[in-house]
Amino acid sequence: EQRRFDAIVVDIADTVLDRSDVEHLNTLLKDGGLVLHNHTNQHKMMEQLDTFRSIFPDAQQQSFEGGNVLMSYTKHGPS
């Protein structure tokens, strides 16, 4: 049986995740689980926002002083 997680933190040097990466996060996450994804580059975060929202419709981003951008989303539905 595959392990599933309540929360996943992604903080990998502003790497843009593609659809398969986001699908993998979805597979690893329990229903109701939370993903926090940190970037320091607003442009790169925006590049992947549509991909995240296609899998996690409630994806939201928040900008912080100092340049960090945090995207958060929750998994809803069957695992």
Secondary structure, DSSP 8 states (H G I E B T S, - for coil): ----EEEEEE-STT----HHHHHHHHHHEEEEEEEEEEES-HHHHHHHHHHHHHH-TT-EEEE-TTS-EEEEEE--S--
